[in-house]
Amino acid sequence: MAVVAQLLKYKGDTIYSVDPEAPVLEAIRLMAGYGIGALLVMQGQQLVGVVSERDYARKVILKGRSSSETSVRQIMSSPVVTVRPDQSVRECMQIVTDKRIRHLPVVEGEHVVGVLSIGDLVRAVLEEQQKTIEELEQYIRS
């Protein structure tokens, strides 16, 4: 089974983030512009939270708050569940399932080195299963 570092090598290590004091409207614009569902909330180099479209829907829209007057800090999810580059995809799938989250920042030491989404994890599992099927078919043919 693949490990997180392998997924990041394939996916890339681009990190999209927002400052905790930024208005939620800025975060939503960034997510829309990048075509992503969540941003890391970074205070300098320190990871302090994650803000997602789900946070926006539940903590701004449903509560009648203003997107331009509410700060990211007020709606972000914190503390952040993170993973290490040496953890397996299977472990990550268990974490997102148990914690009911969709994004996993990858931290090495004190530095964020990437982010995995549940889509990245599902893709890796499907690729692994396809590889196993092909190996079994080859075995049967030989």
N, C-alpha and C positions, 0 to 999 in steps of 0.2 A: 504494500500500500504506500502511496506517495506521502511525502511530508510537506509541510507548509512551505519550506524554502524552495522546493521544486515547483510548486504552484506559482510562487512569486517570480521565479525565473521566467516562467512561461507568460504570466500575466503582466509582469512589470511591477515596479515599485512606486508608481506615482501615488502620491498622497494628496488628497483634496481636503482642505481644512478651513476653518473659520475661527475667528476670535470669539471668546465667550461673551464679550460685551457688544458684539455686533448685533444689529437688529435681526430678528427672525426673517424679515423680508429679504435681507441680503443673503442669508443662508439658502432660502428657497430659490432665489435667482441663481445662485451658484450651482445648486443641485440640478436645476433645469438646464442651465448652460452646459454642464458637463454630462448630462444624461445619466445621473446617478441618484440613488435613493437615500444617501446619508453622507454626512461630512464628519470628519474628526474635529473635535473642538480642542484647539491647541492654544495654550498660553505660552508664547515663546516656543520652546522645544518640548514643553511638558504637555502630555495628553491629560485633559481634564474631563472629557466627556465625548459623547457621540450624539449628534442631532440627526434625526431622520424625518422623512415625510410622515411617518406614523406619529412621531412626536408632535409635528405641526398639526396634523389633523385632530389629534386627541387633546392637545394642550393649548392650542390657539383657536382653531376654528370652532370646535365644540364648546369651548368656554367663552366664546365671544370676545376674545382678546384682539388687540391690534397688532398686526404683523410688523408694523413700523415702530411701534412703541415697546414691544416686548423684546427683551434681550435673549440671545441664544442660551445664556446661562440659566434662565428661568425655565426652559423647557427641555434642556439636554438630559440625556440619560447618563447618570453617574452614580456610583463608580463604574468604570468601564471594565468589561470582561475582555481580556486579551489572551493571545496565544503566543507561543514561541516558534521560531522557525523550524525547530527539530520535532515538533508535534505532528502526529499523523493526521491525515484527512479524516480518518475514522473518529479520532478523538474530537476533532473540530465539529464534525457532524453531530456527535453526542452533545457537545456544548450548546450548539445553536438549537438543538431540539429541546434539551433540558431547560435552558434559559429563555427559550422562545424569543430569540434575537435573530437578526438577519445579517449583521456585519461584525466581523472580528478583526480588530486591529492586531497587527503582528508586531511584537515588541522584542527587541534583542538588547539585553541590559536595560538601559534607561531610554533607548531610542526607538521610535516607531519606524519600522522598516517597510511597512506595507499594510494593506487591508484586504481581507478576503470577504466576499459576500457569500450568501448561501448558494447563489447561482454558480459561483466558482467551485464550491465544494461539490455540488450535484454534478457538474460537468466532469470533475475529476473522478468521481465514483463511476459515472457512466462510461468514461473512457477505460477505466480499470476493468469494468465488467466486460466491455467489448473485447479488450485484449485477452481476457480469460476465455471468452467464448471462441475466439479465433484460435487460441492455443489448443483448446479441447477439440475443436474441429480438425485441426492439423494432426493431433494425436490419433484421433479416430481414423483418419484417412491413411495413416502410415502403418 
